[in-house]
Amino acid sequence: MENSPHIKKELTGYIIRDVFSSLGLSIYILADTYFIAYAVGPIGLAALNIDLPIFNLFNGLGLMLGIGGATIFSINKSKHPEKSRSIFTQVLSFGILLGLIIMALGLIFIHPLLHLLGANHETLAPSLTYLRIILIGSPLFIINNLVLSFVRNDSNPHLTMIATLSQSLFVIIFDYLLMFPLHMGMMGAAMATICSPIVSLLILTQHRHHPQRLLTLQHLTLRFKPTFKTIQLGFPSFLTEMSTGVSIFVFNIVILHLSNNYAIAAYGIIANILLVGLSLFNGVAVGVQPIVSREFGKHHWDNVKTSLKIGLLSALGIAVGLYLVLIGLKLPIIEIFNHEHNQQLIRYASAGIPLIFISFFFSSMNIVNNLFMTAIAQPRLSFFVAIMRGYIVLIASVLVLSSLFGLTGVWVSVPLTEILIFIMGMLITRNLLKTIDQ
């Protein structure tokens, strides 16, 4: 067994770049939320929160194809380079087709979709304005996440960091210009958002100059098996991303039943901050994944275990820092998104923040642990944990606890879910590591 002395340095580099990339995305999420809150008000925030699950769908599909395909790419890169080259063309073609289908279906059924997501007479108009434009960009969101994963796994995490930070900076500026000087409201926010993957993809084209590049577009030969394997490996990542969308959807419905649109707006603030944390934890996970997959393919088991340990500790460290900031600056953070000083919004958000963000201590490690299972080609276990975390345990918790404790039960259901999944996931990973030792 080999434990390369450079593995910690290399892994730290990957994690730092991907966390910075995620930080850029997080700043964009918060800026978009702030601009909408300031320009449109609490109803705009509620409308944004209703549309958020659609973003999770786009990102989830892009991550499914990107991480699934890139895992195959990394495992085969050293021993079967031709297989690595062909998988990119296969997956990219499928991603484009999938994006076009989703765009068409979404635009055709947009009104029933919004009613399903929980839009009411107050939020329907701004939700419709925002979602119609976002759906047009669905192929771009999917392709961008896909290409980012492959370029990262093709030994170029620095370029993916630049692409992600650049798209975030561009969108913040464009968001401001369209929503304030041009007074375009929700339409301006949506138009700025669909420009973000275009900026990223233009920068990622520079990967063709990278000296260690293996990625190339090849003549497309339709083969079902590589695409199916990609979906199989990436599906847990899709489920993990979609779990955020499903939780937002379920929480919106439950909160609206228990309270009003101001409670939805408060949850909108909480959900967007939650997305920031999950994005940073995912940055750690995707930084660990290429190294784990490569070392797993080489049978360097000590390096695999070292990578997991560093990933878990890094994610937990970020979680602790985030929680302390959120608790210490709770009211100023709420006021950033509440320029109307709505007291109902303050009351709901103040009650939710200390409870729901306890989940960070466990979700941080759950995300790393789940992607670790994918990285060592254990999609079934990763799938099982993702289903339990994002769907079965979470939905059961929120329905039961909200019926018993009202909104307090809604907030508590998130950390309870993450604690239960942490116990389950760590037991599974311990058994996997024992198998590797044998």
VEXBAGU-819207 format. One record per residue (C-alpha): x negated, y negated, z negated; residue in three letters. Coordinates in steps of 0.5 Angstrom, whole numbers, always signed. Layout:
N
+-------+-------+-------+---------+
!    px !    py !    pz ! residuo !
+-------+-------+-------+---------+
!     X !     Y !     Z !     ALA !
...
+-------+-------+-------+---------+
***
This chain:
438
+-------+-------+-------+---------+
!    px !    py !    pz ! residuo !
+-------+-------+-------+---------+
!    +0 !    +0 !    +0 !     MET !
!    -3 !    -7 !    +2 !     GLU !
!    -1 !   -13 !    -2 !     ASN !
!    -4 !   -19 !    +2 !     SER !
!    -7 !   -24 !    -2 !     PRO !
!    -5 !   -29 !    +3 !     HIS !
!    +3 !   -27 !    +3 !     ILE !
!    +4 !   -32 !    -3 !     LYS !
!    +2 !   -38 !    +1 !     LYS !
!    +5 !   -36 !    +7 !     GLU !
!   +12 !   -34 !    +4 !     LEU !
!   +11 !   -41 !    +0 !     THR !
!   +10 !   -45 !    +7 !     GLY !
!   +16 !   -41 !   +10 !     TYR !
!   +21 !   -43 !    +4 !     ILE !
!   +19 !   -50 !    +3 !     ILE !
!   +20 !   -51 !   +11 !     ARG !
!   +27 !   -48 !   +11 !     ASP !
!   +29 !   -51 !    +4 !     VAL !
!   +27 !   -58 !    +7 !     PHE !
!   +31 !   -56 !   +13 !     SER !
!   +37 !   -54 !    +9 !     SER !
!   +36 !   -61 !    +5 !     LEU !
!   +36 !   -65 !   +11 !     GLY !
!   +43 !   -61 !   +13 !     LEU !
!   +45 !   -62 !    +6 !     SER !
!   +44 !   -70 !    +6 !     ILE !
!   +48 !   -70 !   +12 !     TYR !
!   +54 !   -66 !    +9 !     ILE !
!   +54 !   -71 !    +3 !     LEU !
!   +53 !   -77 !    +8 !     ALA !
!   +59 !   -75 !   +12 !     ASP !
!   +63 !   -74 !    +6 !     THR !
!   +61 !   -81 !    +3 !     TYR !
!   +63 !   -84 !   +10 !     PHE !
!   +70 !   -81 !   +11 !     ILE !
!   +71 !   -82 !    +3 !     ALA !
!   +70 !   -90 !    +4 !     TYR !
!   +73 !   -91 !   +11 !     ALA !
!   +79 !   -86 !   +11 !     VAL !
!   +80 !   -85 !    +3 !     GLY !
!   +82 !   -79 !    -1 !     PRO !
!   +87 !   -77 !    +4 !     ILE !
!   +81 !   -77 !    +9 !     GLY !
!   +77 !   -73 !    +4 !     LEU !
!   +83 !   -68 !    +3 !     ALA !
!   +83 !   -67 !   +11 !     ALA !
!   +76 !   -66 !   +12 !     LEU !
!   +76 !   -60 !    +6 !     ASN !
!   +82 !   -57 !   +10 !     ILE !
!   +78 !   -57 !   +16 !     ASP !
!   +72 !   -54 !   +13 !     LEU !
!   +73 !   -47 !   +14 !     PRO !
!   +72 !   -48 !   +21 !     ILE !
!   +65 !   -50 !   +20 !     PHE !
!   +64 !   -44 !   +16 !     ASN !
!   +67 !   -40 !   +22 !     LEU !
!   +62 !   -43 !   +27 !     PHE !
!   +56 !   -43 !   +22 !     ASN !
!   +58 !   -35 !   +20 !     GLY !
!   +58 !   -33 !   +28 !     LEU !
!   +51 !   -36 !   +29 !     GLY !
!   +48 !   -34 !   +23 !     LEU !
!   +51 !   -27 !   +25 !     MET !
!   +48 !   -27 !   +32 !     LEU !
!   +42 !   -30 !   +30 !     GLY !
!   +39 !   -27 !   +23 !     ILE !
!   +42 !   -20 !   +26 !     GLY !
!   +38 !   -21 !   +33 !     GLY !
!   +32 !   -24 !   +29 !     ALA !
!   +31 !   -18 !   +24 !     THR !
!   +31 !   -13 !   +30 !     ILE !
!   +26 !   -18 !   +34 !     PHE !
!   +21 !   -19 !   +27 !     SER !
!   +22 !   -11 !   +26 !     ILE !
!   +20 !    -9 !   +33 !     ASN !
!   +15 !   -15 !   +34 !     LYS !
!    +8 !   -12 !   +33 !     SER !
!   +10 !    -5 !   +36 !     LYS !
!   +15 !    -6 !   +41 !     HIS !
!   +14 !   -13 !   +44 !     PRO !
!   +19 !   -12 !   +50 !     GLU !
!   +24 !   -10 !   +46 !     LYS !
!   +24 !   -16 !   +42 !     SER !
!   +24 !   -20 !   +48 !     ARG !
!   +30 !   -17 !   +51 !     SER !
!   +34 !   -18 !   +45 !     ILE !
!   +34 !   -25 !   +45 !     PHE !
!   +37 !   -26 !   +52 !     THR !
!   +42 !   -21 !   +50 !     GLN !
!   +44 !   -24 !   +44 !     VAL !
!   +44 !   -31 !   +47 !     LEU !
!   +49 !   -29 !   +52 !     SER !
!   +54 !   -26 !   +48 !     PHE !
!   +54 !   -32 !   +43 !     GLY !
!   +55 !   -37 !   +49 !     ILE !
!   +61 !   -33 !   +51 !     LEU !
!   +64 !   -32 !   +44 !     LEU !
!   +63 !   -40 !   +43 !     GLY !
!   +67 !   -41 !   +49 !     LEU !
!   +73 !   -36 !   +47 !     ILE !
!   +73 !   -39 !   +40 !     ILE !
!   +74 !   -46 !   +43 !     MET !
!   +79 !   -44 !   +48 !     ALA !
!   +83 !   -40 !   +43 !     LEU !
!   +82 !   -46 !   +38 !     GLY !
!   +85 !   -51 !   +42 !     LEU !
!   +91 !   -47 !   +44 !     ILE !
!   +93 !   -46 !   +37 !     PHE !
!   +91 !   -52 !   +34 !     ILE !
!   +97 !   -54 !   +31 !     HIS !
!   +99 !   -47 !   +28 !     PRO !
!   +92 !   -46 !   +25 !     LEU !
!   +92 !   -53 !   +21 !     LEU !
!   +99 !   -51 !   +18 !     HIS !
!   +95 !   -44 !   +16 !     LEU !
!   +89 !   -48 !   +13 !     LEU !
!   +94 !   -52 !    +9 !     GLY !
!   +95 !   -59 !   +12 !     ALA !
!  +102 !   -62 !   +10 !     ASN !
!  +105 !   -69 !   +12 !     HIS !
!  +100 !   -73 !    +9 !     GLU !
!   +94 !   -69 !   +12 !     THR !
!   +96 !   -67 !   +19 !     LEU !
!   +94 !   -73 !   +23 !     ALA !
!   +87 !   -74 !   +21 !     PRO !
!   +86 !   -66 !   +20 !     SER !
!   +88 !   -66 !   +28 !     LEU !
!   +84 !   -71 !   +30 !     THR !
!   +78 !   -68 !   +27 !     TYR !
!   +79 !   -61 !   +29 !     LEU !
!   +80 !   -62 !   +36 !     ARG !
!   +74 !   -65 !   +37 !     ILE !
!   +70 !   -60 !   +33 !     ILE !
!   +73 !   -54 !   +37 !     LEU !
!   +70 !   -57 !   +43 !     ILE !
!   +63 !   -57 !   +40 !     GLY !
!   +64 !   -49 !   +38 !     SER !
!   +59 !   -46 !   +43 !     PRO !
!   +54 !   -51 !   +41 !     LEU !
!   +54 !   -50 !   +33 !     PHE !
!   +54 !   -42 !   +35 !     ILE !
!   +48 !   -43 !   +39 !     ILE !
!   +44 !   -48 !   +35 !     ASN !
!   +44 !   -43 !   +29 !     ASN !
!   +43 !   -37 !   +33 !     LEU !
!   +36 !   -40 !   +37 !     VAL !
!   +34 !   -43 !   +30 !     LEU !
!   +34 !   -36 !   +27 !     SER !
!   +30 !   -33 !   +33 !     PHE !
!   +25 !   -39 !   +33 !     VAL !
!   +24 !   -39 !   +26 !     ARG !
!   +22 !   -31 !   +27 !     ASN !
!   +18 !   -33 !   +32 !     ASP !
!   +12 !   -36 !   +28 !     SER !
!   +15 !   -43 !   +28 !     ASN !
!   +18 !   -45 !   +22 !     PRO !
!   +15 !   -52 !   +23 !     HIS !
!   +19 !   -53 !   +29 !     LEU !
!   +26 !   -51 !   +26 !     THR !
!   +25 !   -56 !   +20 !     MET !
!   +24 !   -61 !   +25 !     ILE !
!   +30 !   -60 !   +29 !     ALA !
!   +34 !   -59 !   +23 !     THR !
!   +32 !   -65 !   +20 !     LEU !
!   +32 !   -69 !   +26 !     SER !
!   +39 !   -67 !   +27 !     GLN !
!   +41 !   -69 !   +20 !     SER !
!   +38 !   -76 !   +21 !     LEU !
!   +41 !   -77 !   +28 !     PHE !
!   +48 !   -75 !   +25 !     VAL !
!   +48 !   -80 !   +19 !     ILE !
!   +46 !   -86 !   +24 !     ILE !
!   +51 !   -84 !   +29 !     PHE !
!   +56 !   -83 !   +24 !     ASP !
!   +55 !   -90 !   +21 !     TYR !
!   +56 !   -93 !   +27 !     LEU !
!   +62 !   -90 !   +30 !     LEU !
!   +66 !   -90 !   +23 !     MET !
!   +64 !   -97 !   +21 !     PHE !
!   +62 !  -102 !   +27 !     PRO !
!   +66 !   -98 !   +32 !     LEU !
!   +72 !   -97 !   +26 !     HIS !
!   +73 !   -90 !   +30 !     MET !
!   +75 !   -86 !   +23 !     GLY !
!   +76 !   -79 !   +23 !     MET !
!   +75 !   -79 !   +31 !     MET !
!   +68 !   -82 !   +30 !     GLY !
!   +66 !   -77 !   +24 !     ALA !
!   +68 !   -71 !   +29 !     ALA !
!   +64 !   -74 !   +35 !     MET !
!   +58 !   -75 !   +31 !     ALA !
!   +58 !   -68 !   +28 !     THR !
!   +58 !   -65 !   +35 !     ILE !
!   +52 !   -69 !   +37 !     CYS !
!   +48 !   -65 !   +32 !     SER !
!   +47 !   -58 !   +35 !     PRO !
!   +45 !   -62 !   +42 !     ILE !
!   +39 !   -66 !   +38 !     VAL !
!   +37 !   -59 !   +35 !     SER !
!   +37 !   -55 !   +41 !     LEU !
!   +33 !   -61 !   +45 !     LEU !
!   +28 !   -60 !   +40 !     ILE !
!   +28 !   -53 !   +40 !     LEU !
!   +26 !   -53 !   +47 !     THR !
!   +19 !   -55 !   +45 !     GLN !
!   +18 !   -48 !   +43 !     HIS !
!   +16 !   -46 !   +50 !     ARG !
!    +9 !   -49 !   +48 !     HIS !
!    +8 !   -45 !   +42 !     HIS !
!    +1 !   -41 !   +43 !     PRO !
!    +4 !   -35 !   +39 !     GLN !
!   +11 !   -35 !   +43 !     ARG !
!   +14 !   -28 !   +44 !     LEU !
!   +21 !   -31 !   +46 !     LEU !
!   +23 !   -31 !   +53 !     THR !
!   +29 !   -31 !   +57 !     LEU !
!   +29 !   -25 !   +61 !     GLN !
!   +34 !   -22 !   +67 !     HIS !
!   +40 !   -20 !   +63 !     LEU !
!   +42 !   -13 !   +63 !     THR !
!   +48 !   -12 !   +59 !     LEU !
!   +47 !    -7 !   +54 !     ARG !
!   +52 !    -5 !   +48 !     PHE !
!   +48 !    -2 !   +43 !     LYS !
!   +43 !    -8 !   +42 !     PRO !
!   +49 !   -13 !   +41 !     THR !
!   +52 !    -8 !   +37 !     PHE !
!   +46 !    -7 !   +32 !     LYS !
!   +45 !   -15 !   +32 !     THR !
!   +53 !   -15 !   +29 !     ILE !
!   +52 !   -10 !   +25 !     GLN !
!   +45 !   -13 !   +22 !     LEU !
!   +48 !   -20 !   +22 !     GLY !
!   +55 !   -18 !   +19 !     PHE !
!   +53 !   -19 !   +12 !     PRO !
!   +51 !   -26 !   +13 !     SER !
!   +57 !   -28 !   +17 !     PHE !
!   +61 !   -25 !   +11 !     LEU !
!   +57 !   -29 !    +6 !     THR !
!   +58 !   -36 !   +10 !     GLU !
!   +65 !   -34 !   +11 !     MET !
!   +66 !   -33 !    +4 !     SER !
!   +65 !   -41 !    +3 !     THR !
!   +71 !   -42 !    +8 !     GLY !
!   +75 !   -37 !    +5 !     VAL !
!   +74 !   -40 !    -2 !     SER !
!   +76 !   -47 !    +1 !     ILE !
!   +82 !   -44 !    +4 !     PHE !
!   +84 !   -40 !    -2 !     VAL !
!   +83 !   -46 !    -7 !     PHE !
!   +86 !   -51 !    -2 !     ASN !
!   +93 !   -47 !    -2 !     ILE !
!   +92 !   -45 !   -10 !     VAL !
!   +90 !   -52 !   -12 !     ILE !
!   +96 !   -55 !    -8 !     LEU !
!  +101 !   -51 !   -11 !     HIS !
!   +98 !   -53 !   -18 !     LEU !
!   +97 !   -60 !   -17 !     SER !
!   +97 !   -65 !   -11 !     ASN !
!   +93 !   -68 !    -5 !     ASN !
!   +88 !   -72 !   -10 !     TYR !
!   +86 !   -65 !   -13 !     ALA !
!   +85 !   -63 !    -6 !     ILE !
!   +80 !   -69 !    -5 !     ALA !
!   +77 !   -68 !   -12 !     ALA !
!   +76 !   -61 !   -10 !     TYR !
!   +73 !   -63 !    -3 !     GLY !
!   +68 !   -67 !    -7 !     ILE !
!   +66 !   -61 !   -11 !     ILE !
!   +66 !   -56 !    -5 !     ALA !
!   +61 !   -61 !    -1 !     ASN !
!   +56 !   -61 !    -7 !     ILE !
!   +57 !   -53 !    -7 !     LEU !
!   +56 !   -53 !    +0 !     LEU !
!   +49 !   -57 !    -1 !     VAL !
!   +47 !   -52 !    -7 !     GLY !
!   +49 !   -46 !    -2 !     LEU !
!   +45 !   -49 !    +4 !     SER !
!   +39 !   -50 !    -1 !     LEU !
!   +39 !   -43 !    -3 !     PHE !
!   +40 !   -40 !    +4 !     ASN !
!   +34 !   -44 !    +6 !     GLY !
!   +30 !   -40 !    +1 !     VAL !
!   +33 !   -33 !    +3 !     ALA !
!   +32 !   -35 !   +11 !     VAL !
!   +25 !   -37 !    +9 !     GLY !
!   +24 !   -30 !    +6 !     VAL !
!   +27 !   -26 !   +11 !     GLN !
!   +22 !   -26 !   +17 !     PRO !
!   +16 !   -24 !   +12 !     ILE !
!   +20 !   -19 !    +9 !     VAL !
!   +22 !   -16 !   +16 !     SER !
!   +15 !   -16 !   +18 !     ARG !
!   +12 !   -13 !   +12 !     GLU !
!   +18 !    -8 !   +12 !     PHE !
!   +16 !    -6 !   +19 !     GLY !
!    +9 !    -5 !   +18 !     LYS !
!   +10 !    -1 !   +11 !     HIS !
!    +7 !    -6 !    +7 !     HIS !
!   +12 !    -5 !    +1 !     TRP !
!    +8 !    -9 !    -4 !     ASP !
!    +9 !   -15 !    +0 !     ASN !
!   +16 !   -13 !    +1 !     VAL !
!   +17 !   -13 !    -7 !     LYS !
!   +13 !   -19 !    -8 !     THR !
!   +17 !   -23 !    -3 !     SER !
!   +23 !   -22 !    -6 !     LEU !
!   +21 !   -24 !   -13 !     LYS !
!   +18 !   -30 !   -10 !     ILE !
!   +25 !   -32 !    -7 !     GLY !
!   +29 !   -30 !   -13 !     LEU !
!   +25 !   -35 !   -17 !     LEU !
!   +25 !   -40 !   -12 !     SER !
!   +32 !   -40 !   -11 !     ALA !
!   +33 !   -40 !   -19 !     LEU !
!   +29 !   -46 !   -20 !     GLY !
!   +33 !   -50 !   -15 !     ILE !
!   +39 !   -48 !   -18 !     ALA !
!   +37 !   -50 !   -25 !     VAL !
!   +35 !   -57 !   -22 !     GLY !
!   +41 !   -58 !   -19 !     LEU !
!   +45 !   -56 !   -25 !     TYR !
!   +42 !   -61 !   -29 !     LEU !
!   +42 !   -67 !   -24 !     VAL !
!   +50 !   -66 !   -23 !     LEU !
!   +51 !   -65 !   -31 !     ILE !
!   +47 !   -71 !   -32 !     GLY !
!   +50 !   -76 !   -27 !     LEU !
!   +57 !   -73 !   -26 !     LYS !
!   +61 !   -79 !   -26 !     LEU !
!   +56 !   -83 !   -22 !     PRO !
!   +56 !   -78 !   -17 !     ILE !
!   +64 !   -78 !   -17 !     ILE !
!   +64 !   -85 !   -16 !     GLU !
!   +60 !   -85 !   -10 !     ILE !
!   +66 !   -81 !    -6 !     PHE !
!   +71 !   -85 !   -10 !     ASN !
!   +70 !   -93 !    -8 !     HIS !
!   +78 !   -94 !    -9 !     GLU !
!   +77 !   -92 !   -17 !     HIS !
!   +82 !   -87 !   -17 !     ASN !
!   +83 !   -84 !   -24 !     GLN !
!   +87 !   -78 !   -22 !     GLN !
!   +81 !   -76 !   -17 !     LEU !
!   +76 !   -78 !   -23 !     ILE !
!   +80 !   -73 !   -28 !     ARG !
!   +80 !   -67 !   -23 !     TYR !
!   +73 !   -68 !   -21 !     ALA !
!   +70 !   -69 !   -28 !     SER !
!   +74 !   -63 !   -31 !     ALA !
!   +71 !   -58 !   -25 !     GLY !
!   +64 !   -60 !   -24 !     ILE !
!   +61 !   -57 !   -31 !     PRO !
!   +65 !   -51 !   -30 !     LEU !
!   +64 !   -49 !   -23 !     ILE !
!   +57 !   -51 !   -22 !     PHE !
!   +55 !   -46 !   -27 !     ILE !
!   +56 !   -41 !   -21 !     SER !
!   +49 !   -44 !   -18 !     PHE !
!   +45 !   -40 !   -23 !     PHE !
!   +47 !   -33 !   -20 !     PHE !
!   +49 !   -35 !   -13 !     SER !
!   +42 !   -37 !   -12 !     SER !
!   +40 !   -30 !   -13 !     MET !
!   +46 !   -27 !   -10 !     ASN !
!   +44 !   -30 !    -3 !     ILE !
!   +37 !   -28 !    -3 !     VAL !
!   +39 !   -21 !    -5 !     ASN !
!   +44 !   -20 !    +0 !     ASN !
!   +39 !   -23 !    +6 !     LEU !
!   +34 !   -18 !    +3 !     PHE !
!   +38 !   -12 !    +4 !     MET !
!   +39 !   -14 !   +11 !     THR !
!   +32 !   -16 !   +12 !     ALA !
!   +30 !    -9 !   +10 !     ILE !
!   +35 !    -6 !   +15 !     ALA !
!   +41 !    -4 !   +10 !     GLN !
!   +47 !    -7 !   +13 !     PRO !
!   +52 !    -3 !   +10 !     ARG !
!   +50 !    -5 !    +3 !     LEU !
!   +49 !   -12 !    +4 !     SER !
!   +56 !   -12 !    +8 !     PHE !
!   +59 !    -8 !    +1 !     PHE !
!   +56 !   -14 !    -3 !     VAL !
!   +58 !   -19 !    +1 !     ALA !
!   +65 !   -17 !    +2 !     ILE !
!   +66 !   -16 !    -6 !     MET !
!   +63 !   -23 !    -7 !     ARG !
!   +66 !   -27 !    -2 !     GLY !
!   +73 !   -24 !    -2 !     TYR !
!   +75 !   -18 !    -6 !     ILE !
!   +73 !   -21 !   -13 !     VAL !
!   +73 !   -28 !   -12 !     LEU !
!   +80 !   -28 !    -9 !     ILE !
!   +83 !   -24 !   -15 !     ALA !
!   +79 !   -28 !   -20 !     SER !
!   +82 !   -35 !   -17 !     VAL !
!   +89 !   -32 !   -17 !     LEU !
!   +89 !   -29 !   -24 !     VAL !
!   +86 !   -34 !   -27 !     LEU !
!   +89 !   -40 !   -24 !     SER !
!   +96 !   -36 !   -26 !     SER !
!   +93 !   -36 !   -33 !     LEU !
!   +90 !   -43 !   -34 !     PHE !
!   +92 !   -47 !   -28 !     GLY !
!   +86 !   -51 !   -25 !     LEU !
!   +81 !   -49 !   -31 !     THR !
!   +82 !   -42 !   -28 !     GLY !
!   +81 !   -44 !   -21 !     VAL !
!   +74 !   -47 !   -23 !     TRP !
!   +72 !   -42 !   -28 !     VAL !
!   +73 !   -36 !   -22 !     SER !
!   +67 !   -38 !   -18 !     VAL !
!   +62 !   -37 !   -24 !     PRO !
!   +65 !   -31 !   -26 !     LEU !
!   +65 !   -28 !   -19 !     THR !
!   +58 !   -30 !   -18 !     GLU !
!   +56 !   -26 !   -25 !     ILE !
!   +60 !   -20 !   -23 !     LEU !
!   +56 !   -20 !   -16 !     ILE !
!   +49 !   -21 !   -19 !     PHE !
!   +50 !   -15 !   -24 !     ILE !
!   +52 !   -11 !   -18 !     MET !
!   +47 !   -13 !   -13 !     GLY !
!   +41 !   -13 !   -18 !     MET !
!   +43 !    -5 !   -19 !     LEU !
!   +43 !    -4 !   -12 !     ILE !
!   +37 !    -7 !   -11 !     THR !
!   +33 !    -4 !   -16 !     ARG !
!   +35 !    +3 !   -13 !     ASN !
!   +33 !    +1 !    -6 !     LEU !
!   +26 !    -1 !    -9 !     LEU !
!   +25 !    +5 !   -13 !     LYS !
!   +27 !    +9 !    -6 !     THR !
!   +21 !    +4 !    -3 !     ILE !
!   +16 !    +7 !    -9 !     ASP !
!   +17 !   +14 !    -7 !     GLN !
+-------+-------+-------+---------+
***
